[in-house]
Amino acid sequence: MLSSKSGLKGVWFILPAVVTLLVLITYPLIYGAYISFFDTNLITKWDFVGLKYYVDIFSNSEFLNRILLTLHYTFWVVVGHFIIGTGLALILNMKLKGITVFRVILILPWLFPEVVVGLLWKWLFNPMYGLFNAVLMNWGWIDDPVSWLGNEQTAFAAVIVVSIWKGFPMVMMLLLAGLQSIPEDVYEAAKIDGCTRSTAFRYVTLPALMPVMVVTLILDTVWWFKHFTMIWILTQGGPGNATNVVSIDIFKQAFDFFNFGKASAMAILVFFVCWLMGYGYRRLFGNGDD
Amino acid sequence: METTKRKFSIFNTGMYAILIVASCLVLIPTLWMVSTALKSNEEVMITPPKWIPDNPTFESFTRIWKDYPFLDYFLNSVFIVAVSTFITIAFAALAGYGASRFKFRGKGTFLSFLLVTQMFPSIMLLIPFYKVLKTFGLIDSHWGLIVVYIAFALPMCTWMMLGFFQGIPRELDEAAMIDGCSQIRTFVQIILPLSLPGIAATAIYSFLMGWNEYMFAFILVTTETMKTLPVGIGQLNGFYKVVWNDMMAASIISSLPLIVLFLFMQKYFISSLTAGAVKQ
């Protein structure tokens, strides 16, 4: 029934989306790459500098350190999301009484805007009146209030904790949906073949969940690698450079120092890092068809 | 039989214990937000802090509307998010339908491009958008932000709609066409009504994106009364004096629409999200 004419009709359907994406994403991306070759204030000054910023970036270790810091941050956040998210998804998939209540509660952090989560935790970590210090002092774990976000050693860990809190529900939801799409009769069959609860998990659940896990892993890694808002609210990249992840660094380079060309060059490099991570994951765990 | 039953209930108890601990870790910060919002200015600054305020008051909730341009922030966000969600859904539904029903050259490229957009950091777009919108006089305008939010939500929304349309049998289209419906009429009159749950889910996604977005709104809008909710709340985090109870009240109010929306739609939302993200 699909004649060759219907092919053209298909194009009409996707045309609005294609045009929008070309104008609003492809063009700005190319334009961003273009900006990266100029020393510019985006208005009057446009001095062509070629690859100067790329050479700059690679000739000292500063940017590399930011990337490593960001990878370090992303690694712990994603590990946290997967341990908590997978565990909870498996439990929420069991037929326990009152499970819906828990499901709703556990999704809450994901529903709070990032700014709200940032502010809320900034308040919890407040050195003077914060709940966190009050509880720890009450339990006798610390003697004096700690400035969690104002301290190079603790700020990085604090930011990771907040990011795990905010992001685990997303992983949990995606994996839960994946679990629920495994048909019940597969388990019946496995049981007849002599599978116990743990072998069924190993030979039925895990393989069936694998595609969902890979996609979730890629998305989660990339999302948190480029995360900006909560860290900006919590620490603005400080103290020192303790939480100065790349997106914050690029933002400051552009809108605090008005170094738009250099910021654009950094953004291009971050894109390649993100793309490489996605590519790497797919090569590692890919199911071959994509 | 007896022993397996007992083992089973110990297992269940363990599971409940994990769920309760996890729920507490979620609820304690959340309840602390509520508790703070209900405190008076003096009571916020008491050490050690109290869980239940001595004189719970709704002062913060009324003050944010009176002392800050909170109503402006709220209405700005509603307007921007409503318009961008509407346009995003229209385009995403058309594209999702087109990609689910037709074969055409470049379809694979189109679909992979949608995924690639999830890969790059949005900060890459911030600088070019800033320049382009400046050129067109759209800085400090709601339309500038609407355009940005459409660009952000469209790729994922198209994937979600595609997944949804693929679940609707093609025989329906064919039957309608045999009855003499044009392609576009088939889409609007037969398929769209069936895909309302998918549209709802996609709309939530787009709504969440716009309602939460901070970085672009922070840079692209500078006039106080034009700002969106996240930026407005973010700047309550002021330099010299931080009024925590007001900030927590504002936080609660800005989170409520999302929570309410989600509670009504969660079933559709989760299944559509995975249909789009996972079943490729």
Boltz contact constraints between the chains, C-beta under 6 A:
constraints:
  - contact:
      token1: [A, 1]
      token2: [B, 174]
      max_distance: 6.0
  - contact:
      token1: [A, 6]
      token2: [B, 102]
      max_distance: 6.0
  - contact:
      token1: [A, 7]
      token2: [B, 102]
      max_distance: 6.0
  - contact:
      token1: [A, 7]
      token2: [B, 104]
      max_distance: 6.0
  - contact:
      token1: [A, 9]
      token2: [B, 183]
      max_distance: 6.0
  - contact:
      token1: [A, 10]
      token2: [B, 98]
      max_distance: 6.0
  - contact:
      token1: [A, 10]
      token2: [B, 102]
      max_distance: 6.0
  - contact:
      token1: [A, 10]
      token2: [B, 104]
      max_distance: 6.0
  - contact:
      token1: [A, 11]
      token2: [B, 104]
      max_distance: 6.0
  - contact:
      token1: [A, 13]
      token2: [B, 94]
      max_distance: 6.0
  - contact:
      token1: [A, 13]
      token2: [B, 97]
      max_distance: 6.0
  - contact:
      token1: [A, 13]
      token2: [B, 98]
      max_distance: 6.0
  - contact:
      token1: [A, 14]
      token2: [B, 95]
      max_distance: 6.0
  - contact:
      token1: [A, 14]
      token2: [B, 98]
      max_distance: 6.0
  - contact:
      token1: [A, 16]
      token2: [B, 91]
      max_distance: 6.0
  - contact:
      token1: [A, 16]
      token2: [B, 94]
      max_distance: 6.0
  - contact:
      token1: [A, 17]
      token2: [B, 91]
      max_distance: 6.0
  - contact:
      token1: [A, 17]
      token2: [B, 95]
      max_distance: 6.0
  - contact:
      token1: [A, 17]
      token2: [B, 158]
      max_distance: 6.0
  - contact:
      token1: [A, 20]
      token2: [B, 91]
      max_distance: 6.0
  - contact:
      token1: [A, 24]
      token2: [B, 151]
      max_distance: 6.0
  - contact:
      token1: [A, 25]
      token2: [B, 117]
      max_distance: 6.0
  - contact:
      token1: [A, 25]
      token2: [B, 151]
      max_distance: 6.0
  - contact:
      token1: [A, 28]
      token2: [B, 125]
      max_distance: 6.0
  - contact:
      token1: [A, 28]
      token2: [B, 128]
      max_distance: 6.0
  - contact:
      token1: [A, 28]
      token2: [B, 129]
      max_distance: 6.0
  - contact:
      token1: [A, 31]
      token2: [B, 128]
      max_distance: 6.0
  - contact:
      token1: [A, 32]
      token2: [B, 124]
      max_distance: 6.0
  - contact:
      token1: [A, 32]
      token2: [B, 127]
      max_distance: 6.0
  - contact:
      token1: [A, 32]
      token2: [B, 128]
      max_distance: 6.0
  - contact:
      token1: [A, 42]
      token2: [B, 131]
      max_distance: 6.0
  - contact:
      token1: [A, 91]
      token2: [B, 15]
      max_distance: 6.0
  - contact:
      token1: [A, 102]
      token2: [B, 19]
      max_distance: 6.0
  - contact:
      token1: [A, 102]
      token2: [B, 23]
      max_distance: 6.0
  - contact:
      token1: [A, 105]
      token2: [B, 23]
      max_distance: 6.0
  - contact:
      token1: [A, 105]
      token2: [B, 26]
      max_distance: 6.0
  - contact:
      token1: [A, 108]
      token2: [B, 26]
      max_distance: 6.0
  - contact:
      token1: [A, 109]
      token2: [B, 26]
      max_distance: 6.0
  - contact:
      token1: [A, 111]
      token2: [B, 258]
      max_distance: 6.0
  - contact:
      token1: [A, 111]
      token2: [B, 259]
      max_distance: 6.0
  - contact:
      token1: [A, 111]
      token2: [B, 262]
      max_distance: 6.0
  - contact:
      token1: [A, 112]
      token2: [B, 255]
      max_distance: 6.0
  - contact:
      token1: [A, 113]
      token2: [B, 212]
      max_distance: 6.0
  - contact:
      token1: [A, 113]
      token2: [B, 230]
      max_distance: 6.0
  - contact:
      token1: [A, 114]
      token2: [B, 212]
      max_distance: 6.0
  - contact:
      token1: [A, 115]
      token2: [B, 214]
      max_distance: 6.0
  - contact:
      token1: [A, 115]
      token2: [B, 230]
      max_distance: 6.0
  - contact:
      token1: [A, 115]
      token2: [B, 233]
      max_distance: 6.0
  - contact:
      token1: [A, 115]
      token2: [B, 234]
      max_distance: 6.0
  - contact:
      token1: [A, 116]
      token2: [B, 251]
      max_distance: 6.0
  - contact:
      token1: [A, 116]
      token2: [B, 255]
      max_distance: 6.0
  - contact:
      token1: [A, 119]
      token2: [B, 237]
      max_distance: 6.0
  - contact:
      token1: [A, 119]
      token2: [B, 247]
      max_distance: 6.0
  - contact:
      token1: [A, 119]
      token2: [B, 251]
      max_distance: 6.0
  - contact:
      token1: [A, 120]
      token2: [B, 29]
      max_distance: 6.0
  - contact:
      token1: [A, 120]
      token2: [B, 33]
      max_distance: 6.0
  - contact:
      token1: [A, 123]
      token2: [B, 244]
      max_distance: 6.0
  - contact:
      token1: [A, 129]
      token2: [B, 45]
      max_distance: 6.0
  - contact:
      token1: [A, 131]
      token2: [B, 32]
      max_distance: 6.0
  - contact:
      token1: [A, 131]
      token2: [B, 49]
      max_distance: 6.0
  - contact:
      token1: [A, 134]
      token2: [B, 48]
      max_distance: 6.0
  - contact:
      token1: [A, 134]
      token2: [B, 49]
      max_distance: 6.0
  - contact:
      token1: [A, 173]
      token2: [B, 270]
      max_distance: 6.0
  - contact:
      token1: [A, 174]
      token2: [B, 274]
      max_distance: 6.0
  - contact:
      token1: [A, 177]
      token2: [B, 270]
      max_distance: 6.0
  - contact:
      token1: [A, 177]
      token2: [B, 274]
      max_distance: 6.0
  - contact:
      token1: [A, 212]
      token2: [B, 278]
      max_distance: 6.0
  - contact:
      token1: [A, 215]
      token2: [B, 277]
      max_distance: 6.0
  - contact:
      token1: [A, 215]
      token2: [B, 278]
      max_distance: 6.0
  - contact:
      token1: [A, 222]
      token2: [B, 119]
      max_distance: 6.0
  - contact:
      token1: [A, 226]
      token2: [B, 121]
      max_distance: 6.0
  - contact:
      token1: [A, 228]
      token2: [B, 215]
      max_distance: 6.0
  - contact:
      token1: [A, 229]
      token2: [B, 214]
      max_distance: 6.0
  - contact:
      token1: [A, 247]
      token2: [B, 121]
      max_distance: 6.0
  - contact:
      token1: [A, 247]
      token2: [B, 123]
      max_distance: 6.0
  - contact:
      token1: [A, 250]
      token2: [B, 123]
      max_distance: 6.0
  - contact:
      token1: [A, 254]
      token2: [B, 127]
      max_distance: 6.0
  - contact:
      token1: [A, 260]
      token2: [B, 127]
      max_distance: 6.0
  - contact:
      token1: [A, 264]
      token2: [B, 127]
      max_distance: 6.0
  - contact:
      token1: [A, 267]
      token2: [B, 123]
      max_distance: 6.0
  - contact:
      token1: [A, 267]
      token2: [B, 124]
      max_distance: 6.0
  - contact:
      token1: [A, 270]
      token2: [B, 121]
      max_distance: 6.0
  - contact:
      token1: [A, 271]
      token2: [B, 120]
      max_distance: 6.0
  - contact:
      token1: [A, 271]
      token2: [B, 124]
      max_distance: 6.0
  - contact:
      token1: [A, 274]
      token2: [B, 119]
      max_distance: 6.0
  - contact:
      token1: [A, 274]
      token2: [B, 120]
      max_distance: 6.0
  - contact:
      token1: [A, 275]
      token2: [B, 119]
      max_distance: 6.0
  - contact:
      token1: [A, 278]
      token2: [B, 119]
      max_distance: 6.0
